């Protein structure tokens, strides 16, 4: 019998690197399902999720995250009842699935010559694996929704459909996490609004129509299940109050600023406990907002030369720049808020060494900061805070029974964290890393200006 044809052999040879890369990324992530993550998982599953599972989305929908996340957590809480020993695993599994979607969207947007680099930079990147699958941060869904919107702009021929779909998906991104609005939704509105002012382009109207269509459908769903008609706007106001300080254990320029303030005022503790006079805090936050929004407006103006319609390439550049500037120089940030920018920069950094070098340094800083802060998780399994919370009482009782004798993994987490803290104490490590993050962010901003189409004389 004859062997496989040369063409079939070539196709198989081309396929194996992709199979190996997919398996490698899963090998980095799947062991994280065995380990407990950061404390937010308690609230996600045992408060929000258990409440949704018991009362429905309408009565349970409330603070901070959007209703799409509440629906996901409700399903996760129900799954957790069947696996109380690893009650956190369903949310982490959802995050891994979302990251697979992010990878597919990045590959669809990247140049063919750079696709293997994209796989290495995202899917095989230890920091991205640690961030979601091990620590349990919930970033993949809102980034995926935004990237799918860019894919629509790149692939859908009818302009009004493409930009309306972008608005619909950006609103969905917001209804996973507030970063979908702050880091993506508002900046895209600025970008398209300036295109209207400069070129008379009307894409902004379809974008807004898409956003409103999603919010109308979401409101109808919530109201049908018993929520208040203003549940979504109320949720947005609670998100604004969730992290009110200059630095909420952030990884950006405001951490060293907060440390200096605390030293000058004789205050101790983590940076989110800094107490400043209300007027000074307001002035600093307004200053940061003016700087970030001004930089976003300048860059958006640069990306929209006269007479040219906006394209997917420039849209993604605007989103990457905005999420980078807001997470690096804006106040009220947390250590995980740089995830969006790190992902959105990948299609550009994969083919541009000016972006790639500071991007790699930024990833290394983020990895060290996460290991310093969280280790591979937390050495505590039972969420005692929810023992008296009625919707979660049965689930917590099941968790207590499942983990009473099973302490191997928490002890391993404790030993890893103790080892890391010995060599990487929280302070001054995080302050030094934050200064490094700011330097990398400035380098990336400069490189993004250099890489923008108008700088090269290309149409936007």
Buried (B, 14 or more C-beta within 10 A) or exposed (E): EEEEEEEEEEEEEEEEEEEEBBEBBBEBBBEBBBBBBBBBBBBBBBBBBBBBBBBBBBBBBBBBBBBBBBBBBBBBBBBBBEBBBBBBBBBBBBBBEBBBBBBBBBBBBBEEEBBBBBBBBBBBBBBBBBBBBBBBBBBBBBBBBBBBBBBBBBEBEEBBEBBBBBBBBBBBBBBBBBBBBBBBBBBBBBBBBBBBEBBEBBBBBBBBBBBBBBBEEBBEBBBEBBBBEEBBEBBBEEBEEEBEBBBBBBBBBBBBBBBEBBEEEEBEEBBBEBEBEEEEBEEBBEEBBEEBBEBBBEBBBBBBBEEBBBBBBBBBBBBBBBBBBBBBBBBBBBBBBBBBBBBBBBBBBBBBEBBBBBBBBBBBBBBBBBBBBBBBBBBBBBBEBBEEBEBBBEBBEBBBEBBEEEEEBBEBBBEBBEEBBEEBEEEEBBBBBBBBBBBBBBBBBEBBBEBBBBEEEEEB
